[in-house]
Amino acid sequence: MPPETIENINLTTLPFGPNNGEYYNRGSNKVYKHIAGNLIAFAGIQAIKEFAEMACVSLVPKTELIEHYMTKYSMLQAGRSLFLDGKELQQLIAKYDHE
């Protein structure tokens, strides 16, 4: 069996921001946009550097975010995890990597 070729991502949120204890960077008044997309793209680039055509990125989202990640980032579900590989990973990198 080949070694694992997955970069696992741990996404967290900042609990509180400068707005009197409100959650920071949530909803329609976000200060920063595309944070998750950029982080997934970065992990994808690292996975491709390390694993070439076998690259894959995965994450375990909060239950309420599963559909969001599947729709917005074309992620596929595998148990509790969501993942991207192949052409879909390349497309996400092309969309969010601006270096």
C-alpha positions in Angstrom: 0.0 0.0 0.0 1.4 3.4 -0.9 2.1 6.0 1.8 -0.5 8.6 2.6 -0.6 11.5 0.2 -2.9 13.9 1.9 -2.3 17.3 3.5 -4.8 17.6 6.3 -6.1 21.1 7.1 -7.1 22.4 10.5 -9.3 25.5 10.1 -10.1 27.5 13.2 -12.0 30.7 13.8 -11.0 33.8 15.8 -13.5 33.7 18.7 -14.0 37.4 19.2 -13.0 40.6 17.4 -12.9 44.3 18.1 -16.6 44.8 17.7 -17.8 44.5 21.3 -17.4 40.8 21.5 -19.0 39.9 18.2 -17.6 37.1 16.2 -14.9 38.5 14.0 -15.0 38.2 10.2 -18.4 36.5 9.9 -21.4 37.1 7.8 -22.0 39.9 5.3 -19.7 42.4 7.1 -16.5 40.4 6.6 -13.3 42.4 6.7 -11.3 39.7 5.0 -12.6 37.5 2.2 -11.6 34.2 0.7 -9.6 33.0 3.8 -10.7 29.4 3.6 -10.2 29.3 -0.2 -6.7 30.7 0.1 -5.7 28.3 2.9 -7.0 25.3 1.0 -5.1 26.5 -2.1 -1.9 26.9 -0.1 -2.3 23.4 1.4 -2.9 22.1 -2.2 0.3 23.7 -3.4 2.2 22.1 -0.6 0.6 18.7 -1.3 1.5 18.9 -5.0 5.1 19.8 -4.1 5.3 16.8 -1.9 3.1 14.2 -3.6 2.9 15.4 -7.3 -0.1 13.8 -9.1 -1.1 11.9 -5.9 -1.8 15.2 -4.0 -4.9 15.5 -2.0 -6.1 18.0 0.7 -8.7 17.1 3.4 -10.4 18.7 6.3 -13.1 17.9 8.8 -15.6 20.8 8.9 -18.2 21.7 11.4 -21.4 19.9 10.4 -23.1 23.1 9.3 -20.3 23.9 6.9 -20.2 20.6 5.0 -22.6 21.8 2.2 -20.9 25.2 2.0 -17.5 23.6 1.4 -18.9 21.1 -1.0 -20.7 23.8 -3.0 -18.1 26.6 -2.8 -14.9 24.6 -3.1 -16.2 21.5 -5.0 -15.0 19.3 -2.1 -16.1 15.6 -2.0 -17.2 13.8 1.2 -15.5 10.8 2.6 -17.1 10.0 6.0 -16.7 13.0 8.2 -13.9 14.4 6.0 -14.1 16.5 2.9 -11.3 16.3 0.3 -10.0 17.7 -3.0 -7.7 16.1 -5.5 -6.9 16.0 -9.2 -8.5 18.5 -11.5 -10.7 20.1 -8.8 -7.7 20.8 -6.6 -5.9 22.4 -9.6 -8.9 24.6 -10.4 -9.2 25.7 -6.8 -5.5 26.6 -6.8 -5.8 28.5 -10.0 -8.7 30.5 -8.5 -7.2 31.4 -5.2 -3.4 31.4 -5.6 -2.4 34.9 -6.6 1.4 34.7 -6.2 
